[in-house]
Amino acid sequence: MSLIDDAPRSATATVEKAGLAYQIEAVEFDLLRTDHKPLAFAILRKMASDMCGRLRMVSVQLVPGGD
């Protein structure tokens, strides 16, 4: 989320079993936004899509059936 709003990171991830993860520093992402705009846009769109899905799940938990 920090890549989107420039705020300090809001969480630490801890895994329970081995898996694949990606990390990108803000400086590296700024270079992507400057030099490879389509790729940076695709990354931001995926992040936004994932966050929307999580927000929708929380909304359902807070207000079940509250369409």
DANOR-V713323 format. One record per residue. RES is the residue in one letter. D_FIRST is the distance of its C-alpha to the first C-alpha in Angstrom with 1 decimal. Layout:
BEGIN
res | d_first
RES | D_FIRST
RES | D_FIRST
END
This chain:
BEGIN
res | d_first
M | 0.0
S | 3.8
L | 5.3
I | 5.3
D | 6.5
D | 7.9
A | 7.9
P | 8.8
R | 7.0
S | 7.9
A | 9.7
T | 12.1
A | 13.0
T | 16.8
V | 18.7
E | 22.1
K | 23.4
A | 23.0
G | 20.7
L | 18.7
A | 15.3
Y | 13.6
Q | 12.0
I | 11.5
E | 11.7
A | 10.7
V | 14.4
E | 14.9
F | 12.3
D | 14.1
L | 17.3
L | 16.2
R | 15.5
T | 18.9
D | 21.0
H | 19.8
K | 18.3
P | 19.0
L | 17.1
A | 14.0
F | 14.4
A | 14.9
I | 11.7
L | 9.6
R | 12.1
K | 11.7
M | 8.0
A | 8.9
S | 12.1
D | 10.8
M | 8.8
C | 12.1
G | 14.2
R | 12.8
L | 13.2
R | 16.6
M | 17.6
V | 17.0
S | 18.9
V | 21.7
Q | 21.9
L | 22.1
V | 24.5
P | 26.3
G | 28.0
G | 26.8
D | 26.4
END
